[in-house]
């Protein structure tokens, strides 16, 4: 180890399924890294919608993952297990984890640890892994978005949305978004969105038709689900692709399959947390090669809305559930 590590640590526990008040700081043993893993002293941890779902009892951690919430962290490697090359003690890294991020120490698979991009703080770096892994694998791998195509992002002002806008623009796409207020729409335009549709005032299907001269968009990144699906089908161009990554309006919908056949559409989707380390490592490799230069040049950046100390994780969840934030929410007991 590169520093003394105590036997116990502070960690945010979910005392029972329920509202933000069920999050409490408790004492846990410091985890030990296994084969292919590293132990990270956590400087900051990102807050994400799956953490809220886990707190509500609707998204249990996969087998073997900690019950402590938190799917992305930044910090310093303090110990390594066997065969954990690439991130020696003392390395400043951000990492995608299957749980355990809301704590002073967290174990992470070594292949999912990436160096903190030059010029970024630990707080900024903690806002990268979950959203950038998610956007890359869904928009570019599954959605096959290419330069010159168009992307519609539902929830453009979210952490996922603000990331998708920037990456799609960086790789030459036209980007449209939906958001729920003029402030959020303007924030999306400021990040590079070509048009922002306030879904409270406008029908996004009609607006997309106008914006594309009735052609439709090539790819839709959807976190809403439910009754958005048939509307998304109408908004797609021939050979268009929908990528489903969340289901805020529920998983079930009645739909007409004929548009899929007539327009040769693709409906796909994914979850990230249950995937194997090897599968996630492939995404990490792509990010290091294609996205890290954009982060280090400042062309793309994580958007931080608010930072809370670990003991105020419940307040961070309240803000997340209010949907008043633009970009990411981060837990950190350290300054920028």
Helices and strands as residue ranges (DSSP letters): E 8-14, G 20-22, E 23-29, E 37-47, H 49-55, E 72-80, E 92-96, E 105-109, G 110-112, E 113-115, H 122-126, H 129-135, I 136-142, E 150-154, H 159-170, E 174-179, H 182-190, E 195-198, H 204-211, E 217-222, H 228-235, E 236-244, H 258-262, E 266-269, H 277-286, I 287-291, H 292-297, E 304-308, G 310-312, H 313-322, E 328-331
